[in-house]
Amino acid sequence: MRADLHCHSTASDGTCPPAQVMVRAAAAGLDVIALTDHDTVSGHGEARRALPPGLTLVPGIEMSCRLAGHSVHLLGYLFDPADADLAAECARIREHRSARARAMVARLAELGAPVTWEQVSSIAGGGVVGRPHVARALVAAGVVGSLDEAFGPEWIGAGGRAQVHRYAPDPAAAIALIRAAGGVAVLAHPRAAARGWLMPDEQITRLAAAGLAGIEVAHPAHDHAERIHLSTLAAKLGLVASGGSDDHGASTGYRIGCDTIARQAYERLVTQATGAAPVSGR
Protein backbone atom coordinates (compact mmCIF):
# COMPACT_ATOMS: atom_id res chain seq x y z
CA MET A 1 0.00 0.00 0.00
CA ARG A 2 1.31 3.46 -0.94
CA ALA A 3 -0.23 6.55 0.66
CA ASP A 4 0.81 10.12 -0.18
CA LEU A 5 -0.75 12.36 2.47
CA HIS A 6 0.32 15.79 1.20
CA CYS A 7 -0.53 17.37 -2.15
CA HIS A 8 -1.98 20.57 -3.56
CA SER A 9 -4.24 21.66 -6.40
CA THR A 10 -5.38 24.90 -8.02
CA ALA A 11 -7.71 25.32 -5.03
CA SER A 12 -4.60 26.88 -3.46
CA ASP A 13 -1.11 27.09 -4.96
CA GLY A 14 -0.87 23.90 -7.00
CA THR A 15 -0.90 24.06 -10.81
CA CYS A 16 -3.25 21.12 -11.50
CA PRO A 17 -7.02 21.10 -10.88
CA PRO A 18 -8.21 18.66 -8.18
CA ALA A 19 -9.55 16.22 -10.77
CA GLN A 20 -6.21 16.10 -12.54
CA VAL A 21 -4.43 15.54 -9.21
CA MET A 22 -6.57 12.43 -8.71
CA VAL A 23 -5.71 11.14 -12.20
CA ARG A 24 -2.02 11.78 -11.61
CA ALA A 25 -2.16 10.02 -8.22
CA ALA A 26 -3.62 6.91 -9.82
CA ALA A 27 -1.06 7.04 -12.63
CA ALA A 28 1.71 7.20 -10.00
CA GLY A 29 0.49 3.90 -8.57
CA LEU A 30 -0.84 5.34 -5.33
CA ASP A 31 -3.50 3.62 -3.26
CA VAL A 32 -4.26 6.68 -1.10
CA ILE A 33 -3.93 10.41 -1.79
CA ALA A 34 -4.70 13.30 0.57
CA LEU A 35 -5.70 16.65 -0.91
CA THR A 36 -4.31 19.24 1.49
CA ASP A 37 -4.72 22.68 -0.03
CA HIS A 38 -3.72 25.72 1.97
CA ASP A 39 -6.49 26.86 4.34
CA THR A 40 -9.33 25.61 2.11
CA VAL A 41 -11.40 22.52 1.41
CA SER A 42 -12.88 23.92 -1.81
CA GLY A 43 -11.21 21.30 -4.00
CA HIS A 44 -12.62 18.27 -2.20
CA GLY A 45 -15.88 18.04 -4.17
CA GLU A 46 -14.16 17.97 -7.56
CA ALA A 47 -11.60 15.48 -6.26
CA ARG A 48 -14.33 13.12 -5.03
CA ARG A 49 -16.16 13.24 -8.34
CA ALA A 50 -12.96 12.46 -10.25
CA LEU A 51 -11.75 9.55 -8.10
CA PRO A 52 -10.73 6.62 -10.31
CA PRO A 53 -11.36 3.02 -9.21
CA GLY A 54 -8.83 1.75 -6.72
CA LEU A 55 -7.80 5.16 -5.37
CA THR A 56 -8.82 6.42 -1.92
CA LEU A 57 -9.08 10.13 -1.13
CA VAL A 58 -8.31 11.49 2.33
CA PRO A 59 -9.92 14.95 2.57
CA GLY A 60 -7.47 17.29 4.25
CA ILE A 61 -6.11 20.79 4.61
CA GLU A 62 -2.80 22.50 5.29
CA MET A 63 -3.37 25.22 7.87
CA SER A 64 -1.04 28.20 8.04
CA CYS A 65 0.19 28.80 11.60
CA ARG A 66 2.82 30.91 13.32
CA LEU A 67 5.09 29.99 16.22
CA ALA A 68 7.89 32.04 17.79
CA GLY A 69 7.79 34.38 14.80
CA HIS A 70 8.15 31.56 12.28
CA SER A 71 5.76 30.09 9.72
CA VAL A 72 4.51 26.62 10.67
CA HIS A 73 2.20 24.41 8.60
CA LEU A 74 -0.22 21.92 10.09
CA LEU A 75 -1.89 19.15 8.09
CA GLY A 76 -5.42 18.28 9.15
CA TYR A 77 -7.21 15.13 7.98
CA LEU A 78 -10.72 13.69 8.14
CA PHE A 79 -12.35 16.53 10.09
CA ASP A 80 -15.95 17.68 9.67
CA PRO A 81 -15.72 20.41 6.99
CA ALA A 82 -18.96 21.91 8.28
CA ASP A 83 -17.51 22.58 11.74
CA ALA A 84 -18.24 26.28 12.30
CA ASP A 85 -15.19 27.15 14.40
CA LEU A 86 -12.65 25.52 12.10
CA ALA A 87 -14.31 26.98 9.00
CA ALA A 88 -14.31 30.47 10.53
CA GLU A 89 -10.62 30.28 11.41
CA CYS A 90 -9.69 29.11 7.92
CA ALA A 91 -11.75 31.94 6.43
CA ARG A 92 -9.88 34.43 8.61
CA ILE A 93 -6.52 33.01 7.49
CA ARG A 94 -7.59 33.24 3.82
CA GLU A 95 -8.65 36.87 4.24
CA HIS A 96 -5.25 37.74 5.69
CA ARG A 97 -3.53 35.79 2.89
CA SER A 98 -5.30 37.93 0.31
CA ALA A 99 -4.59 41.17 2.16
CA ARG A 100 -0.90 40.26 2.46
CA ALA A 101 -0.64 39.45 -1.24
CA ARG A 102 -2.15 42.84 -2.11
CA ALA A 103 0.32 44.57 0.21
CA MET A 104 3.21 42.65 -1.37
CA VAL A 105 2.12 43.69 -4.85
CA ALA A 106 2.06 47.31 -3.67
CA ARG A 107 5.59 46.99 -2.30
CA LEU A 108 6.78 45.40 -5.53
CA ALA A 109 5.35 48.34 -7.46
CA GLU A 110 7.34 50.71 -5.22
CA LEU A 111 10.44 48.67 -6.07
CA GLY A 112 9.74 49.04 -9.78
CA ALA A 113 8.57 45.47 -10.41
CA PRO A 114 5.80 45.44 -13.08
CA VAL A 115 3.47 43.10 -11.19
CA THR A 116 -0.22 43.89 -10.67
CA TRP A 117 -2.92 42.45 -8.43
CA GLU A 118 -4.89 41.49 -11.54
CA GLN A 119 -1.96 39.36 -12.74
CA VAL A 120 -1.58 37.65 -9.36
CA SER A 121 -5.28 36.92 -8.97
CA SER A 122 -5.40 35.62 -12.56
CA ILE A 123 -2.57 33.19 -11.79
CA ALA A 124 -4.43 32.06 -8.65
CA GLY A 125 -7.44 31.34 -10.87
CA GLY A 126 -9.96 31.62 -8.07
CA GLY A 127 -7.90 29.57 -5.61
CA VAL A 128 -6.55 30.77 -2.29
CA VAL A 129 -3.98 33.48 -3.08
CA GLY A 130 -0.51 32.95 -1.62
CA ARG A 131 3.10 33.95 -2.04
CA PRO A 132 3.67 31.32 -4.76
CA HIS A 133 1.24 33.19 -7.00
CA VAL A 134 3.15 36.43 -6.43
CA ALA A 135 6.39 34.56 -7.17
CA ARG A 136 4.98 33.18 -10.41
CA ALA A 137 3.92 36.69 -11.41
CA LEU A 138 7.48 37.92 -10.80
CA VAL A 139 8.84 35.16 -13.05
CA ALA A 140 6.24 35.87 -15.75
CA ALA A 141 7.15 39.57 -15.67
CA GLY A 142 10.82 38.76 -16.15
CA VAL A 143 11.79 40.35 -12.85
CA VAL A 144 13.42 37.11 -11.67
CA GLY A 145 14.53 33.99 -13.46
CA SER A 146 13.05 31.40 -11.10
CA LEU A 147 10.67 30.82 -8.21
CA ASP A 148 13.66 30.26 -5.92
CA GLU A 149 14.97 33.72 -6.81
CA ALA A 150 11.54 35.24 -6.14
CA PHE A 151 11.54 33.65 -2.68
CA GLY A 152 15.02 35.04 -1.96
CA PRO A 153 15.83 37.95 0.38
CA GLU A 154 15.79 40.44 -2.49
CA TRP A 155 12.08 39.96 -3.08
CA ILE A 156 9.39 38.04 -1.15
CA GLY A 157 11.40 35.61 0.97
CA ALA A 158 12.04 35.93 4.71
CA GLY A 159 13.44 39.40 5.31
CA GLY A 160 12.83 40.30 1.67
CA ARG A 161 12.15 43.83 0.53
CA ALA A 162 8.57 43.00 -0.41
CA GLN A 163 7.84 40.50 2.34
CA VAL A 164 4.73 41.21 4.44
CA HIS A 165 3.72 39.33 7.57
CA ARG A 166 0.14 38.21 8.15
CA TYR A 167 -2.10 36.67 10.76
CA ALA A 168 -1.81 32.95 11.48
CA PRO A 169 -2.88 31.06 14.62
CA ASP A 170 -0.60 29.31 17.08
CA PRO A 171 -0.33 25.66 15.98
CA ALA A 172 -1.58 24.45 19.38
CA ALA A 173 -4.79 26.42 18.80
CA ALA A 174 -5.09 24.98 15.28
CA ILE A 175 -4.61 21.45 16.63
CA ALA A 176 -7.45 22.07 19.09
CA LEU A 177 -9.75 23.23 16.29
CA ILE A 178 -8.95 20.22 14.08
CA ARG A 179 -9.48 17.80 16.97
CA ALA A 180 -12.75 19.47 17.98
CA ALA A 181 -13.94 18.94 14.39
CA GLY A 182 -13.15 15.22 14.69
CA GLY A 183 -9.93 15.36 12.70
CA VAL A 184 -6.29 14.47 13.25
CA ALA A 185 -3.37 16.89 12.98
CA VAL A 186 0.11 16.23 11.59
CA LEU A 187 3.01 18.67 11.70
CA ALA A 188 4.17 19.40 8.14
CA HIS A 189 7.86 19.42 7.10
CA PRO A 190 9.24 20.56 10.49
CA ARG A 191 12.89 20.27 9.35
CA ALA A 192 12.70 21.73 5.84
CA ALA A 193 15.84 23.85 5.75
CA ALA A 194 14.62 25.82 2.74
CA ARG A 195 11.85 27.29 4.89
CA GLY A 196 14.47 29.01 7.04
CA TRP A 197 13.66 27.48 10.44
CA LEU A 198 14.21 23.99 11.83
CA MET A 199 11.59 23.45 14.52
CA PRO A 200 13.28 22.39 17.78
CA ASP A 201 12.37 19.08 19.39
CA GLU A 202 11.09 20.97 22.44
CA GLN A 203 8.46 22.74 20.35
CA ILE A 204 7.38 19.47 18.71
CA THR A 205 7.10 17.92 22.17
CA ARG A 206 4.88 20.83 23.25
CA LEU A 207 2.60 20.28 20.26
CA ALA A 208 2.46 16.54 20.98
CA ALA A 209 1.16 17.42 24.45
CA ALA A 210 -1.43 19.68 22.78
CA GLY A 211 -2.88 16.76 20.80
CA LEU A 212 -0.71 16.45 17.71
CA ALA A 213 -1.23 13.04 16.07
CA GLY A 214 1.84 12.83 13.86
CA ILE A 215 4.95 14.33 12.32
CA GLU A 216 5.67 14.49 8.62
CA VAL A 217 8.88 12.44 8.37
CA ALA A 218 8.90 11.45 4.71
CA HIS A 219 9.12 14.73 2.77
CA PRO A 220 11.29 15.81 -0.20
CA ALA A 221 12.89 18.56 1.90
CA HIS A 222 14.03 16.14 4.63
CA ASP A 223 17.36 14.43 4.08
CA HIS A 224 18.16 10.96 5.40
CA ALA A 225 19.56 12.20 8.71
CA GLU A 226 16.49 14.33 9.42
CA ARG A 227 14.18 11.44 8.59
CA ILE A 228 15.99 9.18 11.05
CA HIS A 229 15.89 11.88 13.72
CA LEU A 230 12.19 12.65 13.20
CA SER A 231 11.27 8.93 13.12
CA THR A 232 13.01 8.45 16.44
CA LEU A 233 11.31 11.50 17.91
CA ALA A 234 7.90 10.35 16.67
CA ALA A 235 8.39 6.95 18.30
CA LYS A 236 9.48 8.59 21.56
CA LEU A 237 6.40 10.85 21.62
CA GLY A 238 3.96 8.19 20.44
CA LEU A 239 3.24 10.06 17.21
CA VAL A 240 2.58 8.69 13.72
CA ALA A 241 5.54 9.01 11.33
CA SER A 242 3.62 10.41 8.38
CA GLY A 243 4.65 11.86 5.04
CA GLY A 244 3.92 12.81 1.49
CA SER A 245 5.22 14.46 -1.65
CA ASP A 246 4.00 18.03 -1.01
CA ASP A 247 3.35 18.09 -4.73
CA HIS A 248 2.34 21.40 -6.30
CA GLY A 249 2.32 20.23 -9.91
CA ALA A 250 4.60 22.06 -12.33
CA SER A 251 6.18 24.27 -9.66
CA THR A 252 7.58 21.21 -7.82
CA GLY A 253 8.32 19.04 -10.84
CA TYR A 254 5.20 16.83 -10.77
CA ARG A 255 6.53 14.74 -7.93
CA ILE A 256 3.30 13.20 -6.62
CA GLY A 257 4.01 9.83 -5.01
CA CYS A 258 7.74 10.49 -4.52
CA ASP A 259 7.30 10.13 -0.74
CA THR A 260 4.72 7.81 0.78
CA ILE A 261 3.91 6.07 4.03
CA ALA A 262 3.01 2.46 4.75
CA ARG A 263 -0.34 0.96 5.71
CA GLN A 264 0.33 0.91 9.46
CA ALA A 265 0.99 4.64 9.70
CA TYR A 266 -1.98 5.45 7.48
CA GLU A 267 -4.34 3.25 9.49
CA ARG A 268 -3.16 4.77 12.80
CA LEU A 269 -4.21 8.20 11.56
CA VAL A 270 -7.54 7.06 10.14
CA THR A 271 -8.60 5.24 13.30
CA GLN A 272 -8.10 8.42 15.36
CA ALA A 273 -10.49 10.48 13.21
CA THR A 274 -14.21 10.80 13.84
CA GLY A 275 -15.18 13.81 11.71
CA ALA A 276 -15.09 12.19 8.27
CA ALA A 277 -13.98 9.03 6.49
CA PRO A 278 -11.72 8.29 3.51
CA VAL A 279 -13.52 8.18 0.16
CA SER A 280 -12.87 5.27 -2.21
CA GLY A 281 -13.15 5.50 -5.99
CA ARG A 282 -15.59 3.15 -7.66
N, C-alpha and C positions, 0 to 999 in steps of 0.2 A: 504494500500500500504506500502511495506517495501523496503527501498532503502539503500544499504550499499555502500557508496561512497569512500571506501578506502580498496584496497586489492592488493596483490602482487603475482607474478608467477615466474617461473624459468627464465623469461626474465631479472629479477634482482635477488633479494635475497629470493624469495619464494621457496618452495620445490615442488610445483605442477605446471605442464605445464599449459599454458593459457586455453587450452581446458578442462582440468580437473577442473580448477577453475570455469568455467562456469557450469559444471555439478554439482559441489558441491554447487554453489550458488542456483541453481534450487532446489536441494535436501533440502537446508536449508529454502525453502519457500520464497525466495526473489523474488520481482518483478523487481528490478533494481540492477545492480552491476556495479561498476566502477573499471576498471583495471588501477591501478596507480603505475606502476613499476618505480623504481628509474632512472630518467634521460633518459628514453628510451620509445619508442612507439612500439618496435619490436614485442611485443606480441599481438598487436591488431588484426592483420590479422587472426591468429589462433583462437583467441577468437571469432571473428565474425563468422567464419566458423563453430564453435562448438556451437553456441547459440541454446539452446533448445526452443521450443515453449513456449511463455508466459514470457520469460525473456528478459529484455532490458539491453543492454550494453551501458555504458557511457565511451567512450574512454578518458583516462586521463593519467596523469603523476605525479610523486612526484619529484619535483626539489630540489636539494640540494643547500642550500644557507648558508650565514654566516652573522651574525649581532653581533656587539660588541664583537667579538671574540668567539661567540657561534654558534653551528650548528642550523640551522633553516630549516624546510622543508615546502615546498609550494606545494599544490595540484592544478594542472591545469586541467580543463575539457573543452571538446568540442571546442578545438582550431584547426586551420588548421595545420595538421602534416607536410604539405609541406612548411610551412612558413620558409624562408631561415634563418632569424635571430634567431628564436627560435631553429631551428634544429642545427645551428652552435654553439649556446651557450651550448646546451645539449651535443653535441659532445665534446666540450672543457671540460665540467665537467666529462664526462666519461673517457677521456684521463687522467685527473688528478686522478680520482678514481683508475685507473689501475696502474699509477705510484706510488701512495701512497701505494697500496697493495704490490707492489714489494718491496718498501722501508721497509715496516713493516716486510715482510718475511725475509729480510736481517737482520734487527734488532733482530728478533726472533732467527735467526741462531747464532748471536753473543751472545745471552743469553743462548744458548745451547738447544733451542727447535727444535726438528727434524721435522720442517715444511718446505716444498719446494714450489716454485712457481708452479711447475707442479701439486702438490696436490691441491693447492688453485684454480687454473684455471680449474682443473678437476671437483671440487665441483661446481664451477660456471656453468659449462656445456655450455659455450658459452654465458651466460647471462652477464649483467653488473657486474663486480667484485666489491665487497664491503667488509667492515669489517666483516659482518656476515659470509662470506665465509672463511676468515682467522680464525674466531672464531671456525667454524665447523672443520677446519683442526686441530686446537689446541686440540679440544675434541677427534677427531679421532686418534690423535697421543698419547693420554693419558697424555698430558701435564697438562690439567685441567679436572675437572669432569663435567663441565656444561658450557653452553654458558654464563650464568651470571658471572661465574668465569673468563672466557676469557675476558669479557668486564669490568673486575675490574681494579683497579689501578696498579696491578702487571703486567698486560699484555697490552691489546690494548684499554682499557678504557681511559677516560679523565685523562691526567697526567700519563698514564701508561708508562712503560719502553719501550714498542715497539710502542707507539702511534706516528703517523706522521700526521701533518696537510696538507691540500691540498687546492687548489683553489675552491672557490664557490662564486657566485655573491651575492650582497646585495639583500635581498628579494624585495625591492622596484623596483630594476632593473628587476628582474624576473617577477614581476607583470606586468610591462610595456610590456615586451616581450609577455607574455601570452595574454594580452588584445589586443596588436597589431595584434596577430594571430587570433583574434576573440573569444578567450576563456575567461573563468572566473577563478579567483584564490581564493583559500581557504587556510587559515593558518592551517597547520597540528599540532595536539597535542601540543598547546602552553604551557600547564601546566602539561606536563608529567614529574613528579619528577625524574623518573629513568634516564631521559636524562641529568640531572645535572643542568638544568637552567629553571626557571619559567619565561617566557617572561612577562615583566611588562606591565601594561595596557597602559602606555604612548607609548611604542613601537608599540603595536597593533593599537592604535589610529593613529600613524604616518603612518602605513601601510594602514589603512582604507582611509586616505587622499590620498594615492598613488594609490588607485583604487582596493583595496582588496574587494572581493565580500562576503566573509564569513569567519567564524571561525569554526574549528572543535570542537564542544562541546561534542558530544557523542563519547567517545573513551575509550577503556579498561583501559588506564592509568589515566583517570580523575575520581576522586572520586565524590561523590554526591555534596559536597561543591563547588568543582571547576566547576562542570557542572552548578550549579545555578549561580555562579559568571560570568562564560563565557556567559551564556544565557542572563543575565542582560546586560552585556557589549555589546553583539551583538545587542540587541534591542536598546540600547542607541546610537550606532554608525550606525544603519540602515543596519547591516550586517546579512546574512543568518546564522542561527545556524545549521551548518552541522554536519556530523559525519559518522563513519564507524568502521569496526572491526579492520582495519590494520592487516588483516590476512596474515601470511607468511607460511601457511601450517603447517608442523610438528613442526617447530621451535617456533610457537606460540600456539600450541595445537589445530589446525584446528578449529578456532573460527569464521569462516566466518558467518556473520549474527548476531553476538552477540550484535552489536550496529548498529542501523539503524535510519533513519530520516523519517519524515512523508511527505506526498504528497506536502503540501504547500511549505516546504523548498526546496524540490527537484525541483518543478516547478519554484520557484523563480530563482534558478541557471540556469535552462535550458533556460528560457526566456531571460536571459542576454547574452547568447552566440550566436555568428553569424558565427563562424569558422567551425562548424560541428554540426551534430545532433545525438541524441541517436539512437542506432540500435536495432530493435526488432527482436527476434527470430521468425521463422515461422515454 
